[in-house]
Amino acid sequence: MGRIHVLPEHVANKIAAGEVVERPASVVKELLENALDAGATRIKINIEAGGKKLIQLTDNGCGMVRDDAMLAFERHATSKIKDADDLLSVATLGFRGEALPSIASVSRLRLETRAAEAPAGTIIEINGGRIARVEEAGLPEGTSITVRDLFFNTPARKKFLKAESTELSHIASLVTHYALAHPEKHFELHSATNAMLVAPPVAGYSERVYQVFGKETLDQLIAVAAVQPLERVGLPQPPPWRRKEKEEEESEDAAPGPGEMRLHGFVSKPEIQKLNRNSIYIFVNGRLIRDRLIQHGLTDAYRNIIPPTVYPVVLLFLELPPGEVDVNVHPSKTEVRFRQSTVMHDFVRDTVRAALMKARPAPQFTTEIHAHATAGSGLTPGAREWEPPSDLATASGSPARPLYEPAAGFALQAPVPPSISARFQFEGGIAVEANAAIPVARGLESRYFQTIPEAIPDNGCAPALDAPENAHDEESTLAALSTLRPLGQIRNSFILAVNQDGLWIVDQHVAHERVLFERILKQRAVKKVESQRLLMPIVLELSPAQQAVFAEIAEELQHNGFEAEPFGARSVAVKIAPAGVDAGAVEHMLHELLDQISREEQSLNLEKIRGRIAASIACHAAIKVNMPLEQNKMDWLLAELAKTDHPMSCPHGRPVVLRYSVKDIQKAFKRI
């Protein structure tokens, strides 16, 4: 008797559920994507016990007739595709036909649905993959799916679930980001005791960010947008003698063009830093994905702007023809492959980099002090269970103004303010470092978030400081560096300067480092790097790992002003070094550079190696701390810094300048 046999259907469904249903948030994701595919404009989600006891999603989509509702629970039954060719251009969020049978096999599921043309709706109940009840009923148009007791028949899976608050946080994050991706739709998320998210339709993405997170969060983000025609970039082209024939064939067939790539969204300013990639959210054609290619492009965009060990907060939306992206890669549909991956990578990198260079935001003095890199998600909605205080209705003696008027039949309770963070807070918005953040009603700000006491009345003793019109409304950028007037130094390390925007503090070492870094890269591009011949050659003893790295980058070192040649079995003699680097620092700089590159886990391309070398030269040749500067030297340094392309940070990611705005000064002196 053979040992191979076909598994029963219920066992196969449980195996499939292991791929699709990882946790309660996976169930919400599949149901939410089905609702969006059904054309729903209003989606309401109820959660109990972090999704372990109850997940209920109700939408006003197209609904299903009885036969379709029954067929939906068969494996690989779907309305999204019909044949294999459709897999090459999937335009919907779902298409595999595995979600509903997989969810029904590990839970107690109830489906209520009615199509617009059907006289009555259909109710289907399934327990652990077995149909328990099917009947007709009077139902509104749309679909409601209730999932109870998730993993009740697979206790091994259930015990691996996290705490209820953790699971609820994952669900809240998922729903919030789909709400951000679809500002034209109405989203609601309710836990057992709290209305965690109520987001009515708004005009655009900026309004949605403001609606969910508040003005302060929106102010910390930089908008990006770009369009690039594909034009079959990077695709194999026919030989020259065939191109004319192919063009004639395409003109006869009137084949559509390759389309274009569109990118829009938000990226954080350099002072907002995270210890992991959990705050990077990428949507491709409305689908939330995790893609290493795009993440690498974002890392490249922020190179030499933030430290290499931290990550930004990113919310990006990519739109491209369905035929240019393959979504049939993973059962959970969170991974994709791009047909022109290199073009997509460079498009994301160049667009984000250009937005950062154009914005050139000036870091706020008080913000930068408290802005430490955190592991918490930067754009995550509230997931805290709470009991509303009895006196929450008023703040500072006046009624709290709601964020928006709730829809008929749905009452929005004011969420409890999150515990005050000791690091970085958004008034009226979210705490950036908190893993669970709750939008706070305007009017409660002064009560829960204000760290400065109430402003003392002027009483006519002295007028407030005069300021240019709209000075507080327009955010200062680093373009104002050219107007700075240096006053002096603090401990011979930091330059104190002023202009109409306020008080500025400049780190003289990293400022000069940024100036030299960009100068070296420009000189390297035209192969005119300044160098100096050493009086005596410097002999370096190299370890085997350093030897391997040196052999790899020797040519690039030569293009950057070095001249070194082998001197014995494991030594090199340096005869010429870049201008400005002290002879005593050359040995330390080269050892440090070789060690850094040898510790890299991933192979470095030529551009990265070039940047590392330029950053190392700039660091060792720059003005040092504890170095007194004459007035004309400070004037020169600020003028040169203003000419750089990216004066906000040094090549290693540290801030160059900090601004203490006139408004902050007025607040501190109780003038406003």
N, C-alpha and C positions, 0 to 999 in steps of 0.2 A: 504493500500500500504506500502511495506517495506521501511525502511529508508536507508538500505545499498545498495550501487550500485558500479559497477566497474568504475574506473576513465578512462576517455579517454586516448588514448595513448600519446598524446602530453602533457597532464598534468603529466602522470607518468614519462615521459622523463625529464620534468623540475624538478620533485622531485628527480629523480636519479641524475640529474645534480647538485643539491644542495649538494649531498654527494661526488661527484667526482670532480666537478669544483668549487673549493673554491675561486680561484683567477687566474689571468693570468698564474702564475707559475704552477698551477695545469694542465692547458692545455698543456703547454710546456712539463711537465713531462710525460703526457700520450702519446703525439705524439713522444717524444724522445724515450721512451721505446718501442713503436711500431716500430720505425726505427731500433733500436738495435736488436729487435727480428727478423726483416726482413733481418738481415745480412748486414746492411749498413756499409760501411767503410769510408764514407764521409758524414757528416751531416752539413748542413748550416741553421742557424736560423736568421730570420730578425724580428725585433721588432720595433713598432712605438707606441708612447704614453704609454710606460710601458706595452704594450700588450693589452691595451684597444681598440685601433683602428686596430692594425694589429699584427698577429702572423703568420709567414710563416716558415714552416720547409720543407726542401728539402733534400732527401737522394738518394743514389744509391743502395738501397736494391733490393729485388727480385720483388717488384711491384705486381700488381694484374691484373687479367683478368677482363673483363666487369662484368660477373656474380658475381664474388667475391666482386668487388667494390660496386655493388648495395646491396649485402647482408651484407656488413660490417656495414651498418647503421641501421640494424635491432637489436633490443635489444637482448643481450645474444647470438649474432652471433660471433663466434670466430674460428680460425684455431688452437688454442693452445691446447685445450683439447677436448676429445670426450665423455668420460663418467665419472661417479663419482670416479672411481678408479684413474683417472688421477689427481684429486685434491690432492691426497696423495703424489704426487711427481711432483710438478710443477717446470719445469726447465726454463721457460720463464719469462720475466718481466711482461707481460700482459697475462690475461687468462679469465677475467670476461665477456668480450664482451659488456661492458657498456660505454666505454670512447667515442667512435665516435658518437653514437646516443645522448649521453648526451651533448657533446660539440655542435653538430649540432642543438640541440633544443634551445640553448640560444645564437646563433650567426649566422652570414652569412658565410657559409663554402663553399670552393671550393676545390675539390679533382682532382688532375691530376696524373694518374698512368699508367704504362705500364709494363707488365711482359716480361721477356726476350723472351719467345716463342710466344708472341702475335704480329701480324703484325702491329697493331695500338694501340694507347693508349685510355684511357677513361677519359672524363671530367664530373664531377658531381657537380652541384651547389645546395645547400640546404639553405633555408632561414627560420630560426626559426623552424626547424624540418620538413619543407615541401619541397619536391624535386621540384626545379624550372627548371632544365635543365640537360639533359643527352645526350652526343654526343661523337663521336669518333674523334680523332685528332692524328696527328703525334707528338709523345712525346719521350723523351729519357727514357731509362730504369730506373726504380725507382719510387718514389712517391713524390709528392709535395702537401702539405695541407696548405691552406690559411684560416685563421680564422679572420674575420673582425667584428667590432662592437660587442664585447663580452658583453653579458647581455643587448643587445638593447631592448629585449622584456620582461625583468624583471628588471625594474628600481629600485625596492626595493633592489635587490642584487647589482646593479651597484653603488648605493650611498654609500655602505659600503666598496668599494675599497679605498685603500690608495692613496697617491700622486704618480704621475707617476714615480718619482725617486725611491720611496720605492718599487713599484711593479717591476721596472726594476732591482733593487738590488736583489730581490728574484729570478728573472729569471737568472740573472748572476751567483748567487751563485749555483743554481741548475745545470746549464750547465757546470760550471767549475768543479764541483765535479763529474759529470758523465764523463767529459773529463779526470779527474784524475783516475777514475775507469777503463777507457778503453784507455790506452796509445797507443794501436796499431791502433786506429782510428783517423780520421781527424775531428776536430770540429771547427766550426766558429759561432760566435755570433756577429751580427751587429745591432746597434740601428740606428736611422734615420740619425745621423751625425757621428757615430764613429764605428770603428771596435774594439769591446770590447774584443774579444778573437779570436785568430787564432792559433790553436794548431795542427800542422801536426803530423803524427805518429812518435813515438820515441820508443826506445828499451825497456824501463822499467818504473816503477813507479817513481824512483828517478829522472830520466831524465825529466819526465812529470812535477814533482814539480819544478825542476829547470827551465824548459821551461816557466811555467806559472807564477811562483812567484819569481824566481831568486835565486842566490846562497846564499844570506844572510838568506833567509827564510829556505832554506834546511839545513843550518848550525844550525838553532835553533831547528831542529827536530831530534829525535832519531829513527832510524829504528828498527822495531821489526819484528820477523818472528818465527813461531813455527808450528810444526805438532804433532798431537796426535791421535793415533788410537782410534776408538770408542770402538770396541770390546764389544759392547752391554753393556757398563758401565751404571749402574743404572737401567737397564731394568729388569723386573721381570724374574727370572730364574725358570725353572721347578724343581720339587723336585729331590733329588739325584737319586732315582730309575728310573726317566724318562729321565735323561740327556743323558745317553748312547744311548737310543733308538732315542732320538731327534738328536743326533750327527750323528747316522747312516742314519737317514732319510735325513738330510741335505747333507751328503756326496753323497747319491744316487742321489739326485736332483741337486747336484752341485750348490747349492744356493750361490749367491755372498756374500762376507763378508760385515760387517756393514760399511766399509769404514773408513775415517779418517777426522778429522777437521784440517783445515789449517788457519792460521792467519798471515797476514803480513800488513805492513803499517807504520805509523809514529805517534809518540807521542811527545809532546813538553817537553822541559827542564823545571825544576821547576820554573825558574824565569819568564816564560811566564804564566800569570794568567788571567783568565776571570771571570767576575761576574755572568755569566750564562752559560748554557750548549749549547749555539748556535754555539760554535766552535767545537763541538763533532760530527763527521760525521762517520757513520757506514754503511758499505755495506755488505749485506749477499747474496752471490751468484750473485754479481753484482747489487743488488737492494738496493737503499738508504732507510734506515729505521730509525725509532726512537724507541729505545727499552730500557725500564727501567732496564731490567735485565743486559744488557751489560753496561749501564751507571753506574749501581751500582757496577759492577765489576771494572770499571775504577776508580771510587771513592775509592774503597778499595785498588786498586793498588797504588794510590797517598796518601793514609792515612799516616799521620806523615811526609809527604814530603812537601806538600803545605797546607796552612790553610784550614780548613774545609768549609769555606764560599766561596771559589773560585774554578775554574775549569780549566783543561788544554785544550790545542788545540790538537785534536785527529783526525786522518784519518786512519781508520781501515778497512781492507777487510777480511771478513770471508768466507771461502768456506767449505761446507759440503754436504753430499749427500742430494738430494731434499727431500727424505723421512724423513729426520731428522728435517725438518722445515716446519711449516704450515703457508703459506702466505695468506690463505683465511680467514683473520681475520677482515679486514677493507676494505671498498670500495676503498679507495685511496691506498691500499696496502703498507702503511707506517709502519704497525705494523705486527709483526710475533710472532709465538710461537715456542719454541724449544722443541723437544721431550725429550731431556735430559738437562733441563734448568740448573740444579745445576752444571753439568759437564761443560757446556758452560761458566757459570759465573766464575767458578774457573779457567778454561783454560785461559780466557781473563785476569783475575786478576793476575795469576801467571806469565803469559808471559810478560805483561807490567811491572810488578814489577821487574822481573828478568832483563829486558832491562835497566830499570832505575838504578838498582844496579850495573850492569856491566858498564854502561857508566860513571856514577859518574861525570857528567860535572861540572867544576868549574865555578861559576858565575863570569862574568866580572864586574869589579868595575863600569865602566861607564854605562854599560847596566843595572845593578841592580838599580842604582840611579833613572833612568827614567822608569823602568818597573813597572808600577802600574797596578793593575787589572782593566780591562775595560769591558764594556758590548758589544763592537763591536765584530763581527765575525772575527775569526782569519785567516781564509782562504776564503776570499770572493773576487771575481773579481771586476773589475771596473764597475761602473754603473753611471758614471757622463756624462752628456751631455757637450760638449765643442766645442769651435771654435779654430782650430789650430792656434797658433801664426805664424806670417809671418816669423820669424827668427828661427823657431824650427828646421830647417834642420842642424844647426851647433851648436856646443857646445865647448866652449874654443878654438874657431878658427879652429876646425877640424870637418869634417863630422861625423855625428852620425852613429855608426855601427848598423845595424838592428839586431834584435834578431834572425831572420831567413829569408830566402828568401821566399817571398810570392808565393803561387801556381799560375799557369798561369790563368789569367782572374780575379784574386782577388788581389786588391792592399791593403796593410795594412798601414793605416795611423799611424804615431807615436802618442800614446795616451798622453794626457796632464798629467803632473805629478800631483799627488794629493796634496792638501794643506799640507804644512809641519806641522807635528804633533809636539807638544811641549814635547811629552813623549818618544815614542820609535819608531825608524825608521829603515827600512832596506834599505841600499844603493843598488840601482839597483834592488830592489825587491818590497816589499809592506810595507806600514805602518801597523804594527800589530794591532794598536788600531782602525784604521779607518774601518768603516762599508763597505766602497767601496774602493778597492785598485786596482791600475792599474800597470801592469808591465811596468817598465821604461827602455827605450833603454839604453844599455851601452854607455857611452860617454856623457849622459846627467846628470850623477850622480853628477859630481862636480858642475854643474850649479844649480841644484835644491835641492840637498840633503846634500851637503857637508857643515858642520857647522864650520869646521876648515879652515882658510885661506890657500892659496897655500903655500906649503913648501918652506922655504927660502933656496936658493942654498947653498951648503956647502962651495964653493969657496976655498976649500983646507985648511980652517982654522983648522978644527978638523975632524978626521975620524969618521964615524958612529960607534956605539957601536958594538963590536964583539959579535956574537951570534952563537950558534951551528948550523950546517947545517940543513936546513929544520925546524928551530925552529919556524918560523912563519907559516909554512904550517901545522904543527901538532897541533891540539887543545889540550891544557893542561887539564888534568883531575885531580880529587882529589886524584889519586894515588900518586901524587907528594907531598902530605902532609908529607910523611915520610922524605923528604929531606929538610924540612923547618928549618931555623935557626932564632930563635926569637931575635929581636933587643931590644925590650922594650914594654912599654904600652903607650896608648893614654888615658889620664885622668883615669888611673887605671881601664879601662873598655874594651879596645880593644888591642889585642896583634898584634904588627907589626913584620912581619917576611919576609924573602927573600929566594929565591933559584934561579936556572937558568931560571925559567919561568917568574920571575918578582917580584913584591911587593905584599904581601898578608896581608890582615887585617882579624883577627879572633875575633869574638865576644866571649869573654871568658865565659860568662854565658851560652849561648846556646850551645857552644862547650862542656862544661862540662855536660850540660843537655843531649846532645845526647849520650855521653859516659855512663852516669848513666842509661839512658833509656834502652839502649841495654843490659847493665849489669843486670839490674833488670829483664828484660824479660828472659834472659838466666838463672838467678838464679831461677826464678819462674818456668821455664820449668823442672828443676830438684828438685824443692821444697826445695831450700836451700837459701832463702832470708835472708840476714843479718838483725837483729833487735836489739833493745835496750830497756831495762826496764826503765820506767820512775820513778823518785824518788817519785813523788806523782801522782796518777791517775788524768787524766784530764776529767772533767765532761762536756759533751756537751748537750745543750738544743736543741732539734730538732723540726722542724715544722712538721705537719702531712705529708706533701709531702716528706720531708726528711726522716721521719720515714719509709715510704713505700719503698723508695729507699734503705735505710740502711738494711732493712730486706731482700731485694733482693740480695744485694752484700756483705752481712756480711761474707759469707764463702770465697769469693774471697779476701776480705780485710785481712782475717786471713792468707791466702796463701801468701800475699804480705808483711807480717811482722807486721800486726796489731793484737792486742788482745783487744777486746772491748766487754762489756757485758751490758745488760740493768741495769739502775740505776734509778729506779722510773718510773713514767708513761710515760714521754716523754724525758727521758735523757739516755745517755749511758756514761759509764766510760771507758776511754782508758788507759790501763795499760802498753802496749808495743807498740812501734812505730818503723818504719823502721830506720835502722842505717843512720846517717848523717842528719836527719831532726831535727832541733832544737825543743825542747819541746814547745817553745812559738809559733811555726809555725804549730804545729799539728792540733790545733783547727781550725785555718783559712783554712788549707789545706782540712780537712774533710768537712767543711761547703761548701767550693768552689766546691769540687768534687760532693757532694750530690746535690747541686743546678744545676750543669751542666747536670748531668744525668736526673734529674727531668724535665728539660726544653726540653729534647729530644722529638721530635714529633713521631719518630719511635722507636720501641722497639730495645734495644741493645742486641746483642748476647754476648756470654761469651768472645769472642776474643776482641770485642770493649771495653767491660768493663775492661778487663785486660790491654788493651792499655791505657785507660783513667787513670787508677790507677797508672800505671808505669810512665806515663807522668807527673802526678801531683807530685808523690814522687820525680822524677828527677828534676823537676822545683824548688821545695822547698829545696832540698838538694844540689843543684849545687852552684858553686862559684858565688858570686853576682857581680854586677857592682860596680864601685868605690872601688874595693878591690885590693890593691897592691899585686903583685906576685913576688916572687923571681925567679931568672933565672932558677933554677932547676925545679921549679913548672911549669913554662911556657914550658920548654923542655918536662916534663912529660905529660902535657896536650896535646901538639901537637902530641906526640908519641901515646898516647891513642886514640886520635881522628883519627889518620891514621889507627888504627886497627879496627875501627867500620865498619859495613857493609854499612852504608849510611850516610857519614859525611857531605853531602851537606846542610842539613837543620835540624832544631830541631824538636822534636815531634809535635810542633804546626805549623810547616810549615815555620818558619822564616829562612833566610839563615844563615849559620854558618860562612862561609868564603867568601871573595871577593878577586878577583885577578886583579891587575893592571899590565897588560902584558908589557913585554919589548917593544913590538911594539907600544903600547899606549904611553909609556914614550918617546920613540923616536919621535913619532908624536908631542907630546906636546912640546918637545924641538926643533922641526923643523929639526930633523936629517934625516927624510925620508919624 
